[in-house]
Amino acid sequence: MPIVTKDVFAKAAFDYVIIGGGTSGLVLATRLSENPNLTIGVIEAGVDHADDPAVTIPGMMARNTRNPRYDWEFYTEPQLHAFNRKIQSSRGKGLGGSSMLNNLAVVRPTREEIDAFQKLGNPGWNWENVLSYMKKSEHLYTPPLEPNVAKDYAVVPDPAAHGTDGPISVSFPPYISPIHKDILDSLENLGLPRNPESAAGRNVGSLLVPSSVNPETATRSYAASAYLMPNLQRRNLIVITEAFATKILMIQEDSGLQRAVGVTFVKDGEEIRVDASKEIILSAGTFQTPQLLEVSGIGDARILKKFDIDCKIDLPGVGENMQDHMKVPTIVQVDQKIQSLEILRDPEQLEAQQELYKHQQGILAGIPSSCFAFIPGRVLGNSADVSRWVTLASFESSSPEVFQNTHHSVLRGIKKQYQIMSEWIDKPVHPLAQLLNMNGHFPVPGLTPDPSKRYMTLICAYTHPFSRGTVHVTSPDAQIPPAIQPNYLSNPADLEILSKAVKFTLNLYDTQPLSDLVLAPVAPPFNKDAGAEEVTAYVRQMLSTVHHPVGTASMLPREDGGVVNHELLVYGTSNLRVVDCSIIPLEISSNIVTLAYAIGEKAADIIKGDAA
Ligand SMILES: Cc1cc2nc3c(=O)[nH]c(=O)nc-3n(C[C@H](O)[C@H](O)[C@H](O)COP(=O)(O)OP(=O)(O)OC[C@H]3O[C@@H](n4cnc5c(N)ncnc54)[C@H](O)[C@@H]3O)c2cc1C
């Protein structure tokens, strides 16, 4: 039924209540409501952004971040290893969650990264199984390119790796900048080959970026538009927006387990309670899911005590093991003949592009990011670099303040992760860095692009974070934001690898054929001959997030600091699950939305199996 009022929601009898109508949450809600005998309630704090062109037009991506209508706009605690800066961190607010705010890139991890979930103690979470759910969520449109051009652009999808009848449309941009091929050729000259199919478990190489755009309408395809909206007429799918969940209510069963019976939320200043007869599912994302667990009495007893929160389940893993991908931009001025995003600042050109958009063509119809590259250690550095990174990639080499108060169970789990990650460092199939191209000047505080010039950006990011952080409450009130302490760069391997990625990129700008189009450096203001100190200072100064935080309700054995088991059930409860990216125990190398959809799909099957 259409989005309901608080009176209708408060009177409904729910089987399942889902907190957070975001990426994984809406997948789960939609799939569960396929059974007309079940009633599903979704509580979302933000609004419905359907038909908002700022959300739907792909070329407008990245314009809504830092706007409180769309973005929770969190800030981290001061980051010791990044000049004590508080780093901004976006999270989507509204139906669709971060899939409504994200940059629409659709890429996948390597096979071993998903298999690692199983190795860490989660039966059934392996590549083959999770791939089936990634495919279930996907409708791939074959690229509209001649075969020889497709090969040149590095996009030859293998049908076996893709879905063609899932809800999320995946397509390729109708406009590809001519600079794309030059980037790929220069990468090849530096030893990184093209990868025409990066979605089949091997992402190393360069590629044409698929995006979640419906090519028939040239609009964003995301959890709200693709899963929820086409099914909102179902009478058993009941959604409320602008409703902020504040607490999960639990009672103790005879078995000693806690049973989640209800949720309180605030709407228009009024606190309302709804109950669920079967389960409550937390899908509030990597920052707000651990916060809601803690305010509800599930977390490290030492932390709950500080805030006078009654501890119902002492679960030290809650809010721990946070990992994120971090990036720094490199920007150059390019030849005037390149059509970059800057042309949209000219009213005449903007009008022409808006006209093209009506026919699903032009820069606005696709994302302005055509090329990604995943780079393994041996291409990034020499053998001495790689050996040093293997040594650094450990708990022992992390900055001492990080694990001072960490519970021994959490440390046990983290040490197992280091073991797995250090084995990946010297393997050619494992990327250590990612380059993300943007056809224009990436917005950087303090730098104003000259609209008459043309630019390109290559963002450098690390793929396997070795630093670990936390997200914990600052108050028993869920409406007060949590403290986000990611400890970015606290493991020196992260700093070294990111600095190497910057050096590699500066070298790329100086490599033919790309070098023929590059006119001048913009950021950093130095070239590839800069010294190591200058590069690391730049990294610390410019460090920002790629917005892929995970791990704060990790799916791991309880004795390894886990919060949920492999069926996503919170330890110590009989019917409270977490279904969002906070359950990811070990960061994957790629952007994470494909996994967020797969988590929602797999959770639906797990729950349906339980219900049968
Ligand atoms: C700016 C940005 C760009 C990105 N770009 C890409 C990209 O190009 N490709 C890619 O693969 N990934 C990208 N990502 C990452 C990816 O989109 C997200 O990690 C993923 O969508 C998160 O899904 P989730 O289900 O864990 O959480 P979300 O989708 O964030 O869902 C959480 C939901 O819970 C709601 N909520 C929170 N607290 C409460 C409460 N107390 N009561 C009620 N509701 C609540 C939120 O409003 C939100 O709707 C990007 C992310 C961002 C922020």
The ligand as a Gaussian input file, in Angstrom:
#p B3LYP/6-31G(d) Opt

LIG

0 1
 C       28.167000       8.963000      -1.466000
 C       28.259000       7.476000      -1.655000
 C       28.727000       6.972000      -2.866000
 C       28.814000       5.589000      -3.054000
 N       29.120000       5.108000      -4.296000
 C       29.073000       3.778000      -4.521000
 C       29.228000       3.263000      -5.830000
 O       29.356000       4.006000      -6.807000
 N       29.207000       1.904000      -5.986000
 C       29.053000       1.054000      -4.929000
 O       29.099000      -0.162000      -5.135000
 N       28.861000       1.532000      -3.676000
 C       28.826000       2.868000      -3.459000
 N       28.566000       3.341000      -2.202000
 C       28.356000       2.380000      -1.103000
 C       26.982000       1.696000      -1.067000
 O       26.014000       2.416000      -1.785000
 C       26.537000       1.542000       0.392000
 O       27.596000       1.038000       1.160000
 C       25.352000       0.591000       0.531000
 O       24.316000       1.053000      -0.299000
 C       24.906000       0.530000       1.995000
 O       23.766000      -0.278000       2.115000
 P       23.154000      -0.610000       3.549000
 O       21.923000      -1.398000       3.303000
 O       24.201000      -1.184000       4.411000
 O       22.799000       0.790000       4.210000
 P       21.929000       2.080000       3.641000
 O       21.625000       1.812000       2.214000
 O       22.732000       3.228000       3.987000
 O       20.601000       1.950000       4.465000
 C       20.424000       2.337000       5.802000
 C       19.042000       2.957000       5.921000
 O       18.656000       3.041000       7.280000
 C       18.033000       4.286000       7.530000
 N       18.166000       4.556000       8.960000
 C       19.304000       4.737000       9.662000
 N       19.027000       4.918000      10.960000
 C       17.682000       4.822000      11.098000
 C       16.790000       4.912000      12.207000
 N       17.249000       5.109000      13.452000
 N       15.463000       4.782000      11.983000
 C       14.998000       4.565000      10.716000
 N       15.802000       4.483000       9.639000
 C       17.127000       4.601000       9.824000
 C       18.797000       5.233000       6.629000
 O       18.103000       6.428000       6.403000
 C       18.973000       4.379000       5.373000
 O       17.874000       4.495000       4.512000
 C       28.458000       4.714000      -1.984000
 C       27.991000       5.221000      -0.774000
 C       27.859000       6.593000      -0.610000
 C       27.308000       7.116000       0.687000

